[in-house]
Amino acid sequence: DAEGAFRVFLMEFPRMPVDWLVRYAGPGHLDVAALQRAADRLVVRHSALRTTQSPDEAMRTTMDKTASIWQIWVSAHGRQGAVWRWLSQLVGSALFACWPRTLLRSPSAARLELKFHKGSKMRDERWDSATDDEYVHGSVK
């Protein structure tokens, strides 16, 4: 992870989650600053949360197929000779050089600013001590 250029690709970008939803039902008020610091530490610690789509992303499927075909061909026709080892190293290096990279942003660029709804309270204060189920069933009656 220290090099930053080559990463394990964990998730296809069109299917990545874009929002976090946090529901706090604990006692007292939510410490918003502490939650922001925790989210910041999480982004700093886990490089997968700092990735961004690269311009060569469209090549990924083609490169996966090409590498698979090369592996099958090598397993079927591979030899132990010096020429074969040279060819295998050459093709492997070429595939690796063309492989799409996962770009990594700095922790400050990847920082997620938490947003909180500033509108009116969604729940009648008379029901603060009730569970969600009691609130829903009691307010619908």
N, C-alpha and C positions, 0 to 999 in steps of 0.2 A: 504494500500500500504506500510505502514511502516514495516510490518512483512516480506514482500518479498517472502514468501513461497507460498501463494495461490493467484492466479490472475484469472480474467475473461479471458477466452480464446477467443480472437477476430478473429483470422484468422488461417486457416490451413497452416502449414509451407510450404508445397510444392507449395502453391499459393501465397506466400508473395512477395511483390515487392522487388527487389534487387537493383534497381538504381533510382536515382533522376535525372531528366533532368531539367535544369534551362536555360531558354532563356532570355537574358537581351536585351531589345530593348530601354532602356531609354536613356536620354541625358548623355553625358560624359562617363567616364569609370566606369566599375563595381569595387566596393571596395571589393576585394577578401577576405581580412582579416575580414571585417565586416560581410560578408556572412558566413565565417567559424565560427565566434563567434555566429551568430544567429543559425546556425545548431547545434552547441555545446549546446547552451541554450535549444533548442528544445528537444534534446536527454536527457538532465538532467531533464527537466520538465516532460516529458511524459514517464513513465515506460514501456509502450507498445513498445516503440522504442528500449528498451534495452533487450528485451526478446530473448531467444535462445532456440533451440529445445532440449528437454530433452531425455534421453535414454529410458524412459518409454512412449514415444509418441505413440508407436504402440498399447498400451493398451487403448487409448482414446476412440475409436469407441466401443470397447467391454464394457468399463465402462459406456458409455452413454446408451447403450442398457440395461445393467444390472440395472442401476439406474431407467430407465424408467419402466422396468418390476416390480421392487420393488414398485414404486409409484402406478402403476396400481393395483398390488396385495393388497397394503395397503388400497387403496380407495375402493376396492371391499370387502375385508374381515376384515378390521380394527375394533377393539373393544376399549372400554374405560377402561378395567381392568388393574390392576397393572402388570400382566404378559405380557399383550400385549404392554404396555408402555415400559417395560424392553426390550422385544424382538425388538421393533421398534427402540429404542435407540441403542441397540447392533448392529443391522444390519446397521443402518444409520452411526454409528461410523466406522464400518468395511469398508463400501463403501467409506467413506471420507478418511480413512487412505490409501486405495489402489488407490485413484484417482491420475492420472498423474499430476505432478506439472509443472508449467511454470517457467523455470529458468530465473533469472534476472542477467544481467551483471552489473558491475559498470559503471558509466558514462564514465570513461576513457577507459575501455575495449570496450565499444560500440561506441566510437567516430568515426564519419564518416569523413574521410579525403576527402575533396572536390578535385576533379581532373579537370583540365582545359586543353583543347586542346592547344598545344603549336605550332601547325603547321602554315602554311601560312594562310593568310586571305582568307576566303571563298567567299567574296563578293567584286566586283570591287569598288574601292573607289569613282569612279565617280557617283555611285548610292547611296551614303550614305544618301542623303536627301529623297530618294524615299521610299515608303512603300514596303512591301514584294511583294504584288501583282503587283505593278508597275515594280519592279525589275525583277520578273519572266517573265512577259509579254514583257517587254522592251528588255531583254537580249535574248529572244527566237526568236524575229522577224528576 
